Amino acid sequence: MAPAKTPVPVVERLNVEVAKVMAKGANRERLVSEGVEPAPGTAADFAAMLRNEIAKWGKVGKEIGLKLD
């Protein structure tokens, strides 16, 4: 994630560099041991995943009557 209106080239560079770090053996093993499956992709892929998760969990929250104070 980055602040809104971060220039696209900066987001793309961050994406490339973070993917490199996540792919390194020890880093990947640590993430997997914590229950995280590294899934590198584009910023658009990540945005789509977030939209899907918000929709899915928003629906669950409504179904169970979750209210935020």
Backbone as a ProteinNet text record, in pm:
[ID]
protein_1_A
[PRIMARY]
MAPAKTPVPVVERLNVEVAKVMAKGANRERLVSEGVEPAPGTAADFAAMLRNEIAKWGKVGKEIGLKLD
[TERTIARY]
84.5	0	88.9	36.6	107.5	2.5	45.9	-50.3	-121.5	-244.4	-320.2	-238.2	-253.2	-187.3	-35.5	13.9	155.3	175.2	277	297.7	310	250.8	250	390.4	489.2	623.6	678.2	643.9	688.2	618.7	489.3	414.3	470.3	497.6	551.7	688	771.8	905.5	894.5	808.5	787.3	740.1	649.3	596.2	707.4	792.9	904	997.7	1033.6	1131	1073.3	948.3	886.1	873.7	838.4	829.7	964.7	1072.9	1206.9	1235.6	1203.3	1228.5	1143.7	1017.6	927.7	970.4	1035.2	1073.6	1200.1	1278.2	1401.8	1368.2	1446.6	1421.8	1378.2	1462.2	1431.5	1307.5	1292.5	1175	1048.9	1053.6	936.9	901.4	1002	977.3	913.4	960.6	903.9	758.3	728.8	590.3	501.3	545.7	466.7	446.8	550	537.6	437.5	413.6	316.5	177.5	163.6	33.5	6.2	110.8	95.5	152.3	74.4	123.4	155.5	284.7	321	260.9	195.5	131.4	159.4	279.6	312	220.3	196	112.3	122.9	36.5	37.8	-42.3	-27.9	-107.8	-256.1	-289.4	-429.6	-480.4	-395.2	-433.4	-464.4	-378.6	-396.7	-524.2	-549.5	-671.2	-794.8	-791.9	-906.3	-926.2	-817	-827.8	-887.8	-842.7	-898.5	-1047.9	-1088.4	-1231.4	-1312	-1261.5	-1331.5	-1340.8	-1231.4	-1231.5	-1326.7	-1327.3	-1417.3	-1562.4	-1594.1	-1730.8	-1768	-1677.4	-1705.9	-1726.9	-1632.4	-1642.1	-1746	-1775	-1885	-2017.2	-2034.4	-2156.7	-2168.2	-2058.3	-2059.6	-2097.8	-2038.2	-2069.6	-2217.1	-2276.7	-2419.3	-2504	-2465.8	-2543.6	-2547	-2437.4	-2434.3	-2473.8	-2507.9	-2553	-2441.8	-2321.9	-2207.3	-2230.2	-2205.5	-2218.5	-2090.5	-2041.6	-1920.9	-1958.8	-1897.1	-1923.3	-1827.1
-116.9	0	123.1	228.5	356.2	466.7	586.5	697	719.9	769.6	804.4	900.7	888.9	975.1	955.9	843.3	812.4	790.6	849.9	834.7	686.9	653.1	514.9	456	528.4	468.5	430.7	508.4	478.6	352.5	341.5	222.2	99.1	110.7	-2.5	-44.2	51.6	20	-46.4	7.3	-55	-198.8	-220.4	-353.5	-449.9	-407.5	-492.6	-524.7	-423.8	-444	-529.4	-507.9	-589.6	-734.7	-755.7	-891.9	-962.1	-890.6	-949.4	-994.7	-909.6	-941.5	-1061.5	-1061.8	-1171.2	-1304	-1301.5	-1424.3	-1487.6	-1412.4	-1467.4	-1579.9	-1686	-1807.7	-1788.8	-1725.2	-1711.5	-1625.7	-1519.8	-1433	-1509	-1581.6	-1659.2	-1764.9	-1834.5	-1937.9	-1878.4	-1762.1	-1697.3	-1660.4	-1602.5	-1566	-1688.9	-1795.9	-1918.9	-1977.4	-1972.2	-2025.8	-1946.8	-1822	-1736.5	-1745.8	-1832.2	-1850.9	-1758.9	-1694.1	-1602.4	-1669.2	-1673.4	-1726.4	-1608.8	-1580.2	-1467.1	-1483.9	-1381.5	-1385.9	-1255	-1242.3	-1117.8	-1093.3	-969	-930.4	-780.3	-728.4	-585.2	-508.9	-377.5	-293.2	-311.9	-329.5	-352.8	-485	-587.7	-716.6	-699.5	-625.3	-603.7	-524.8	-421.6	-341.5	-427.1	-515.2	-603.9	-699.9	-753.6	-844.3	-771.4	-647.2	-570.9	-544.5	-507.5	-484	-610.2	-724.1	-851.5	-884.4	-863.9	-892.6	-799.9	-672.1	-576.8	-615.9	-652.8	-695	-820.9	-918.8	-1046.9	-1027.2	-959.2	-945.2	-841.8	-745.2	-652.6	-725.8	-819.5	-901.7	-985.9	-1045.3	-1126.1	-1038.1	-919.5	-829.4	-792.7	-766.1	-733.8	-853.3	-972.9	-1093.9	-1123.6	-1092.8	-1121.5	-999.7	-889.9	-771.4	-694.1	-702.9	-631.9	-481.3	-412.5	-266.8	-208.9	-103.2	-37	90	111.1	233.7	341.7
0	0	0	-55.7	-61.2	-49.6	-13.9	-5.2	-138.6	-128.7	-249.1	-334.1	-462.7	-561.2	-568.3	-514.6	-534.3	-683.5	-742.4	-887.1	-927.6	-1040.4	-1089.7	-1098.2	-1151	-1156.4	-1017.7	-916.8	-780.2	-730	-752.7	-712.2	-782.3	-911.1	-986.9	-934	-901.8	-848.9	-712.4	-626.7	-496	-512.1	-605.1	-629.8	-668.9	-760.4	-805.6	-689.6	-612.6	-504.6	-391.8	-355.3	-250.9	-298	-423.2	-477.6	-469.1	-496.8	-486.8	-343.8	-248.6	-107.9	-64.8	-103	-64.4	-125.8	-240.4	-310.2	-252.9	-177.7	-121.4	-24.2	-32.3	44.9	188.2	270.1	412.1	434.7	356.1	370.8	334.7	222.9	179.2	283.2	333	434.1	558.6	599.8	719.5	696.7	580.6	549.5	550	485.1	477.9	617.7	701	837.5	920.7	881.7	950.8	887.6	787.9	724.9	608.1	556.3	444	319.6	214.4	87.3	-3	-21.6	-107.8	-247.3	-294.5	-426.1	-498.5	-552.6	-621	-740.6	-769.3	-882.6	-902.2	-983.1	-1010.5	-905.7	-908.2	-818.8	-848.8	-975.4	-1013.6	-956.9	-957.4	-898.2	-750.1	-681	-538.1	-510.9	-590	-573.5	-593.8	-692.7	-718.9	-601.9	-548.3	-434.7	-314.7	-289.7	-178.5	-196.6	-318.1	-343.8	-315.4	-359.8	-336.6	-187.9	-115.5	27.9	103.4	66.9	132.9	108	-15.5	-48.1	28.7	29.9	96.7	246.3	311.4	456	497	410.2	436.7	440.5	347.9	344	471	512.2	634.7	753.2	761.7	872.1	876.3	760.1	754.9	794.9	748.5	779.5	927.5	998.9	1141.6	1227.1	1160.2	1230.7	1299.9	1247	1304.6	1294	1404.5	1407.7	1465.5	1403.4	1450.4	1523.4	1638.4	1714.9	1677.9
[MASK]
+++++++++++++++++++++++++++++++++++++++++++++++++++++++++++++++++++++

